[in-house]
Amino acid sequence: VTITLKDGRSHTHAVSSHQGDFHEPYSDAQLCEKFRDLAGDVLTVKGIAQMESAVDRCETLGAVSEIAEIIKQHQKLL
């Protein structure tokens, strides 16, 4: 990004990486916070907690339909 001021001076700043990419990954806590923030738009608080639990144990889920059921039961009405 380059900003040119009225007096003609300009300032440039560039980034080669951004938070969350493989050079600067999110911590587990930041990732959970981001999930909760985004999921809060469409899921209830209880739904967010159940979804986190399901993802944490995804290797042992019987079927992906368990995830779909959480969404169906706990989605916020928009």
Number of C-alpha atoms within 10 A of each C-alpha: 8 9 11 11 9 7 6 7 8 10 9 8 7 7 6 5 11 10 9 12 9 9 10 10 13 14 10 9 9 12 13 13 12 13 13 17 12 12 16 15 12 16 21 17 15 13 20 22 13 16 23 15 11 17 12 11 10 15 9 9 13 8 10 10 10 14 15 11 12 18 18 12 12 17 19 14 8 5
